Amino acid sequence: MSNNNSAPGFPPPPPPPAGMSSGTKVLLGVGCFLMACVVICCGGVAMLGMRVSKQVQQFGNGLAITDPAEVMQVAREMADTDLLDDFTGESASEIKLPFVNKLVFKVAKLKAADDRSMLLCEWSRDAIAGKSHDELIRETTDMAAAKQGKPDDEAKTSPEPPQLDVQIKEIKVRDQPARFQFAKVKHKPAGGVEAEYWQVSGVFEGKEGPTVLTLFLPRTDYTMEQLIADFEAIK
């Protein structure tokens, strides 16, 4: 017996498009979530759904907030910490449901010399229901890669640096349990010399939902204890 899930008298649904990166799928998923919420809550106000969905697509194409001061403001709304003083705002985006002003996600990407980088992304609990912390971190970094226009094939040719040592630390941020992974990696920035870097990722409870934080910086800048102290001091 053939396995056909289409309704009688209708052709089977077309297969999903090939070649779509996982980061793009995350962005499209958020767009679909927004469209569904608008249809359900607003009686099918399609133009609003299209406008918000376009914002998500623009974020994926890098057409979001690019003013460094505005990017830093978005970052400080998620995690007001002294760590931000070492970075410059690169890009950010914030998507909320129309009328109810409810957060779907906000994200800020920061950069500094020698390939230092920091990524913050706060998610609505409805948008990430049922996902583990590891899945949430992976989808956030995939979305950031899609924003930069990096396809999956490029990730295969430019693999992550091998992790020399990995430690998991359970800490408290805003009096709530948080889990961070600290990895040591070797990295050679463009025009620089190879050095050991911290590759840090974790999830903590933000003001409106779970917040992902990733960090990449030379180990000479901070000890693990200093980073933990900064994380625990997040306001």
C-alpha positions as CSV (number, residue, x, y, z in Angstrom):
1,M,0.0,0.0,0.0
2,S,1.5,3.4,-0.9
3,N,1.9,6.0,1.8
4,N,0.0,9.0,0.5
5,N,-0.9,11.7,3.0
6,S,-2.6,14.0,0.5
7,A,-6.4,14.5,0.5
8,P,-8.5,12.4,-2.0
9,G,-8.7,14.2,-5.3
10,F,-5.8,16.5,-4.7
11,P,-2.1,16.0,-5.8
12,P,0.5,15.3,-3.1
13,P,2.2,18.3,-1.6
14,P,5.5,19.3,-3.4
15,P,8.8,18.4,-1.8
16,P,10.6,21.1,0.3
17,P,13.1,23.2,-1.7
18,A,16.6,21.8,-1.8
19,G,19.8,23.7,-0.8
20,M,18.3,25.6,2.1
21,S,20.6,26.2,5.0
22,S,19.6,25.5,8.6
23,G,20.0,29.1,9.5
24,T,17.6,30.1,6.7
25,K,15.1,27.5,7.9
26,V,15.2,29.1,11.4
27,L,14.4,32.5,9.9
28,L,11.6,31.2,7.7
29,G,10.2,29.3,10.8
30,V,10.1,32.6,12.8
31,G,8.4,34.3,9.8
32,C,5.7,31.5,9.6
33,F,5.2,31.7,13.4
34,L,4.5,35.5,13.0
35,M,2.2,35.0,10.1
36,A,0.2,32.4,12.0
37,C,-0.1,34.6,15.1
38,V,-1.3,37.5,13.0
39,V,-4.0,35.4,11.3
40,I,-5.2,33.9,14.5
41,C,-5.2,37.1,16.7
42,C,-6.0,39.7,14.1
43,G,-8.6,38.1,11.9
44,G,-6.2,37.6,9.0
45,V,-4.7,41.0,8.6
46,A,-2.3,39.8,5.9
47,M,-0.5,43.0,5.2
48,L,0.8,43.2,8.8
49,G,1.9,39.6,8.7
50,M,3.8,40.3,5.4
51,R,5.5,43.3,6.8
52,V,6.7,41.6,9.9
53,S,7.8,38.5,7.9
54,K,9.7,40.9,5.7
55,Q,11.6,42.2,8.7
56,V,12.7,38.7,9.5
57,Q,13.9,38.2,5.9
58,Q,15.7,41.5,6.0
59,F,17.5,40.4,9.1
60,G,18.6,37.3,7.3
61,N,20.0,39.5,4.5
62,G,21.9,41.8,6.9
63,L,19.4,44.7,6.4
64,A,18.6,45.3,10.1
65,I,20.0,47.8,12.7
66,T,23.6,48.7,11.8
67,D,24.2,51.9,13.7
68,P,26.8,50.8,16.4
69,A,25.2,52.8,19.2
70,E,21.7,51.4,18.5
71,V,23.1,47.9,18.3
72,M,24.8,48.3,21.7
73,Q,21.5,49.6,23.1
74,V,19.8,46.4,22.0
75,A,22.6,44.3,23.5
76,R,22.4,46.1,26.9
77,E,18.7,45.5,27.0
78,M,19.4,41.8,27.0
79,A,22.6,41.8,29.1
80,D,24.0,44.9,30.8
81,T,27.5,43.8,31.5
82,D,31.0,45.3,31.5
83,L,32.0,42.8,28.8
84,L,30.1,44.9,26.3
85,D,32.6,47.7,26.8
86,D,35.2,45.7,24.9
87,F,33.1,45.5,21.7
88,T,31.5,47.6,19.0
89,G,28.0,47.0,17.7
90,E,27.8,45.3,14.3
91,S,24.2,44.5,13.7
92,A,20.9,43.9,15.5
93,S,17.3,43.1,15.0
94,E,14.2,43.0,17.2
95,I,10.9,41.4,16.2
96,K,7.7,41.8,18.2
97,L,4.1,40.7,17.5
98,P,1.9,43.6,16.2
99,F,-0.6,45.2,18.6
100,V,0.3,43.1,21.7
101,N,4.0,44.2,21.5
102,K,5.1,40.7,22.5
103,L,8.7,39.7,21.8
104,V,9.4,37.0,19.3
105,F,13.2,37.4,19.3
106,K,15.9,40.1,19.5
107,V,19.5,39.6,18.6
108,A,22.7,41.7,18.7
109,K,26.0,40.9,17.2
110,L,29.2,42.6,18.4
111,K,32.7,42.6,17.2
112,A,36.2,43.8,18.1
113,A,39.8,43.5,16.9
114,D,41.6,40.1,16.4
115,D,38.3,38.4,15.5
116,R,36.7,38.9,18.9
117,S,33.0,38.5,18.7
118,M,29.9,38.4,20.9
119,L,26.3,37.3,20.1
120,L,23.3,37.8,22.2
121,C,19.8,36.5,21.3
122,E,16.7,36.6,23.5
123,W,13.8,34.4,22.4
124,S,10.1,34.2,23.2
125,R,9.3,31.0,25.1
126,D,6.5,30.3,22.6
127,A,9.0,30.5,19.7
128,I,11.4,27.9,21.2
129,A,9.0,25.7,23.1
130,G,10.4,22.2,23.7
131,K,14.0,23.0,22.6
132,S,17.0,22.1,24.7
133,H,19.7,24.6,25.5
134,D,22.0,23.0,23.0
135,E,19.4,23.2,20.3
136,L,18.7,26.8,21.1
137,I,22.4,27.7,20.9
138,R,22.8,25.8,17.6
139,E,19.7,27.5,16.0
140,T,20.9,30.9,17.2
141,T,24.4,30.5,15.7
142,D,22.8,29.1,12.5
143,M,20.6,32.2,12.2
144,A,23.6,34.4,12.7
145,A,25.5,32.5,9.9
146,A,22.5,32.9,7.6
147,K,22.5,36.6,8.3
148,Q,26.0,36.8,7.0
149,G,25.0,34.8,3.9
150,K,27.2,31.8,4.8
151,P,25.8,28.6,3.3
152,D,26.2,25.2,4.8
153,D,28.8,24.2,2.2
154,E,31.0,27.0,3.5
155,A,30.8,25.7,7.0
156,K,32.1,22.3,5.8
157,T,35.1,23.9,4.1
158,S,35.8,26.3,7.1
159,P,35.3,24.0,10.1
160,E,35.3,25.3,13.7
161,P,38.7,25.2,15.4
162,P,39.3,22.0,17.4
163,Q,38.5,22.4,21.1
164,L,41.5,21.7,23.3
165,D,39.6,21.6,26.6
166,V,36.0,22.0,27.5
167,Q,34.4,22.7,30.9
168,I,30.8,23.1,31.8
169,K,29.9,25.6,34.6
170,E,26.6,25.9,36.4
171,I,26.2,29.5,37.6
172,K,23.4,31.9,38.5
173,V,22.4,34.9,36.4
174,R,19.7,37.2,37.7
175,D,19.3,34.7,40.6
176,Q,18.3,32.0,38.1
177,P,20.3,28.9,37.2
178,A,22.4,29.2,34.0
179,R,24.7,26.8,32.2
180,F,27.8,27.9,30.2
181,Q,30.4,25.9,28.2
182,F,34.0,27.2,28.2
183,A,36.2,25.8,25.5
184,K,39.8,26.6,24.7
185,V,40.7,26.7,21.0
186,K,43.6,27.7,18.8
187,H,42.9,30.6,16.4
188,K,45.0,32.8,14.1
189,P,43.4,36.1,13.2
190,A,44.0,37.7,9.8
191,G,47.5,39.3,9.9
192,G,48.1,38.1,13.4
193,V,49.7,35.2,15.2
194,E,48.1,32.0,16.5
195,A,46.9,32.2,20.0
196,E,44.5,30.4,22.5
197,Y,41.0,31.8,22.5
198,W,37.9,31.3,24.7
199,Q,34.9,29.9,22.9
200,V,32.0,30.3,25.3
201,S,28.3,29.6,24.9
202,G,25.5,29.5,27.3
203,V,21.8,30.2,28.0
204,F,20.4,32.3,30.9
205,E,17.0,33.6,31.8
206,G,16.5,37.0,30.2
207,K,13.9,39.7,30.9
208,E,11.4,38.3,28.4
209,G,12.7,34.8,27.7
210,P,15.7,32.5,27.4
211,T,18.8,34.4,26.2
212,V,21.7,32.8,24.3
213,L,25.2,34.3,24.8
214,T,28.2,33.3,22.7
215,L,31.7,34.8,23.1
216,F,35.0,34.4,21.2
217,L,38.0,36.3,22.5
218,P,41.7,35.7,23.4
219,R,42.4,33.9,26.7
220,T,44.8,36.7,27.5
221,D,41.9,39.1,27.9
222,Y,40.0,37.2,30.7
223,T,40.4,34.2,32.9
224,M,37.4,31.8,33.3
225,E,36.8,33.2,36.7
226,Q,36.6,36.8,35.4
227,L,34.1,35.8,32.7
228,I,31.9,33.9,35.2
229,A,32.0,37.0,37.5
230,D,30.8,39.2,34.6
231,F,28.1,36.7,33.6
232,E,26.8,36.6,37.2
233,A,26.8,40.4,37.3
234,I,24.5,40.7,34.3
235,K,21.6,43.1,35.0
